[in-house]
């Protein structure tokens, strides 16, 4: 009991730091890069490719550790996104269309511009498949950089960045479902829909229990995997279906799930995903200059320039057309900094890169470019919000 109490206290202490997820992601990525570029490389490669079999008979699944993390455990990450989105739609900033309009338009601009820049770099080439890589924003890292500035940043800026990033995540989920899924098995997908209907029905009559959610969630994940749609999207779907009412048994179930899953995702799953996914070699001898120019250029310019210009231009246009207005205390320097910080893409960007590219050289360039672009975007956002003042 003493050990469990100490672990619980440690978890609560760590989660008080809003930037903890971002810090752990950075540490995990650095460890992975160190392992992949030192004599530890064979050990690292063997570790991430360890075969793990779960299930029995015809229901058994055999995948490498890397695939179990990216296709299995990351479903819990998408579950937290679904829950957060559902809460925002019911109780938060996205419940009022007019209040939600500005971050939604900003997010659309922040996805369209990077995609167009990447397409310009890769037009007519097989590498064009990675067009969605620079469209994703990493909430944990972006907010983490913002928290470094402390109370000098108005709270409205943080809310705007969070709303934009949430909409960004919604669009990223749709992009993965529409453009990065295999051949669709309609029967398996129909079973997923039926299981989701059971979750919705149990929640609406207050009969939903945590163990039911766990059982139905695993079943939804399994049949989503069999359907050809990326299995992790079952987590996002489950989160959207769970009840988030202010009170009642259903709300308590959602709160208990959120309370259990968020620390697991923040302190364990996402850092583990970073560790097993970003261990790429700096040896570029087998990589052509054309791949660096097209894939690397598209990702870096897409994230750093595309996000910045897309968010800033879309927000300016929305305000100009009176489709929305800047939140109280927020100036155009803040909008510019949010646009720059939105260029910090890691978790979903690496996830999409793994889906987009099979070629090792292209995947290596993509992941290294994501790291470089995220660093440049963070520096740009920090400098703008710290030193630029616009009335």
N, C-alpha and C positions, 0 to 999 in steps of 0.2 A: 504493500500500500504506500509506503514511504517513497519508493522509487516512482510509482505511478503519479503520486502527488507532485513530486519534484519535476517530472516530465511535463505535467500539466502546467505547472507554474512557469517552467522554461518556455513552453509554447506560447502562453499568454504574454510573457515578457517580449519574446521575439516579434509577435504579431502586432505589438504596440508601435513598432517601427514601420511606418507606411511604405518605406523604401526597401524593406527586408527582402521581398521577392526579387526585386531588381538586383540587389547586392548578391544574393545567392546564385542568380542566373549568371552574373559576371564571373563569380568565383568558379562555378561549374564549367563555364566555357573556357576559362583560362587553364583550368586543370586538364580539360580534354585536349586543348591545343598543345599543352606541355607534354602530355602523354603521347600524342600522335607524332611529335617531332623530337623525341628522345629515344634512348634504347628501350623505353617502356612501350614503344609502338606495337610490337607483336603481342604483348600482354593485353593492351587496350583493344586491339583488333579481335583477339580471341574472346575477350570479355563481352563485347557488344554483339558478337555473332554466336554466343552460346545458345544452343537449341533448347527450348523449353516446351514441353508438351503438357497441356492441360485438358482434362476431359477423359472420356472413355469410349472405346469402340468407334462407331461412326460419328460420334459427337466430339471426338478429340481434335484439338487444334495444336499444330506444331509450328512454332515460329521462333525466330531469333529474339534475344533479349531486346535488341533495338526495335524490332517490329512490335513486340508486346508493349513496349513503352509508348511508341508513337501511335499504334492502332488500338491499344487496350487502355492503358492508364490515362492517356491523354483525353479519353472520353470523359473522365472526371473533371478535367480542366474545362472542357466544353459544357459540362453540366453546370459549373459555376457561372459561366457566361450566360447560359440559358436562364438560370435563376436570377442573376443580376438584371438581365433584360426584362424578365417578367415583372420584377419589382419596380423597375423604372417605368414600365408601361402602365402599371396599376397605381403606384403610389408616388413615383418620382418625377423627374423633370420631363420625361417623355410622355406623360399622361395628357398634357395639354398641347394640342397640335401647334398652336402659335409659339409657345415656349420652346417646343422641340424643333421648330422649323430651321432655325439658324444652325445649330450643330449638325442637323441632318444634311442640309445643303452644303455646309463646310466639309462634312465627311465625304459626300459624293464628289465634290471638287478635288478633295485630297486623295481619292482613289482613281478618278478619271485621268488626271494629269500625269501621275507616275506610270500608269498603264500605257498612255500614249507615248511617253518618252521611251519606255522600254520597247514598245513596238517599232518606234522609229530606228532604234539601234539594231533591231533584230528582224526587220521586215524581209520577208521572203526566205527566211532560214528556219531550220528545225528548232532552233533555240527560242523561237517565238513562243513556244509552249509555256515558258516561264513568265509570261506577261503579268501574272497576278502577284508575283513575288514582292515587288516594291509597293503594293497597295495596302499592306497590312501594318497596323500600328501596335506596338507592344505596350499595353496599358501600364504594366508594372514598372518598366524601365522609364517610360515617359513621365509618369507621376513621380517616380523616384528622383529624377533630375529636378523636377519642379519643387519637390520638398527640400532640396538642398538650399533653396533661396529663402526658406522659412517664411516669416510673417510679412516679408516685403512684397509678396505676391497676393493680390486680392483673392478672396475665396471664390469669387465668381469665375476667375480664370481656371482654377482647378476643376470646378463644376463643368465649365465649358469643355475643357480637355477630356474629362471623363465621359461626358455625353457624346462627344465626337468619337472617342475611342470605342464606346459601346456600339454606336451605329456602324462604325468601321468593322467591328467584330461580326455584327449581323450580316453585313454585306460579304465579309470573308467566308462565313459559313455557307451562304448562298452560292458564292463563286466555286467553292470546293465541291458542293453538291452537284452543280450544273456542269462544271468544266473539268473536274479532276476525278470523276468516278468512272468505273468501268461499265461493261454491258449490264443493263438493269434486269434483274430477275423480278418480274412483276409479282409473282406469288410470295416471295420472301418479303418484298416491300409491303405487300398487302397485310402480311402477318404483323410487321412492325406497326402499321397503321391500326390494326386491331388491338394490339397490346397497348398502344398509346391511348386508344379509346377507353380501354379498361382503367388506365391510370386516371383519365379525365373523369370518368363516371364515378369511380371510388372517391375521388377528391370532391366532386360536386355534392355527394351525399354524406360527406364527413366520415367515410369508412376507411380512408387510406391510412396505412400503417407503414412504418419505416421498413419492416421486413418485406412487405408487399412491394414497396418501391425498389428495394434491392433485387428481389426476384424478377420483377417485370423489367427493370432496367437492364439486367444481364441478358435476359431473353431478347429485348429490343436490340441490344448491341450485337448479339450473335446473328440474328436474322438480318440486321443492317449490313453486317459483314458479308453474309451470303447473298445479299441483294445486289451487290456491286457498288452501292453508294458507300462512301467512306464511313467505316464503322463508328468513328468518334462522333459523328453527327448525331448518333443516337443519344449521346449525353446532352447536347444542346436541345434536342427535341423533348427529352424528358424534363429538363429544367423549365421549358416553356409551358409544359402541361401541368406541372405541380401547382397547387393553389398557394397564393401568397396573400390571402385575406388578412385584415388587421387582427382578427381573432378567430377562435374556433379550432377544432382538432386538426383540420387540414393545414392551417397556418403553423401549428406547432410541429407538424411533421416536416414541413419545409424548413423551419428554423433549425430543427434538430439535424436535418441532413446538411444544411448549409454550415452549421457549427462544426460538424464532423469532417466535412469534405474540404472546406477552405484551408484549414491548417495543413492537411495532407497534401493538397495541391500546391500551396504556397511554399511550404518548407521541404517537400519531398519530390512530388511528381515533376513539376516544371524544372527545378534544378537538375533532376535525373535526366529529363528529356534533353536539356542543354548539354549535359555531359556525354550522352550517347550519340548526339546528333552533330556536334560541332567539332569533333576531333578530326580535323582535316590537316593534311600535310602541307607545309609551306613550300615543298619541292614542286616547282612549276615547270620542270624540265620536260614533262610530258604534255604540258598544256600549250596550245597554240596561241599566238598573239591575237588571232582573230576571235577566239573564245573570250580572252580577257577584254578585248575591245567591245564585243557585242554584249555578252552576258554581264561582265563586270561593269562596263560603262552604263548599260541600261539600268542595272540595279542601283549603282551609286548615284547617278544623276536622277534616277526616278525617285529615290528616297529623299535625297538632300534638296534638289531643286524642285522636283515634281510636287512633293508634299507641301513644301513651303508656298510655292506659287499657286497650287491648286486650292489650298485652304484659304489663303489670303484673298485670291481673286473671287472665289465663290462667296465668301463672307461679305466682301465689299459689294458684290453684285446684289446679294440678298438684301442688304441694308439699303442700297440705292433704290431698289425696286419696292422697298417697304414690305418685304416678305418676312422680315424679322428685324430685331434691333439688338445692339450690343448690350449685354448684361450690365447692371450698375457696377461702376468701379473699373470697368474693363475698357482699355484704350486700344488703338490700332497697333501699338508696339506689343501689347499682349496677344493680339490676334496673330501677329507675325511670329511671335515666339511659340505659340501653340502650333502654328503651321510647321515650324522647324522641328519641334519636339515630336510631332506626329510622324516625322521621318525616322524615328527610332523604331525599327521593326526587328523583332527577333523571333519570339516563339512561333507565331503563325507564319512568318516569312520563311523560317527554316522548314517548318512543316510543309508549306506549299512547295518549296524547292525539292524536298524529298519526293513529292508527288509528281513534280514536273519533269525531273531529269533522272534518267537511268545512267547515262554516260558519266563515269567517275570524274573526268576532267571538267565537264560542265558543272557538276554538283560541287566540286571543290571550289571553283571560281565563284559560284553562286553564294556559298556559305561564307567564304572569306570576304566577299563584297558586301554581304549583309552586315558583317561585323564592322567593316570599315565605314560603311554608310551610317550605321547607328552611332558610331563614335563621332563622326563629323556632324550629324544632325543634332546630337546632344550638345556639342560645343557651340554650334550656331544658335540653338535655342537659348542656351545659358547666356551667351554674349548679348543677344538681342534684349532679353528681359532684364538683364543686369545693367546694361549701359545705354540702351536706346530709349529716348523719351520722346513721345509724339503726343501733342495736344489734340 
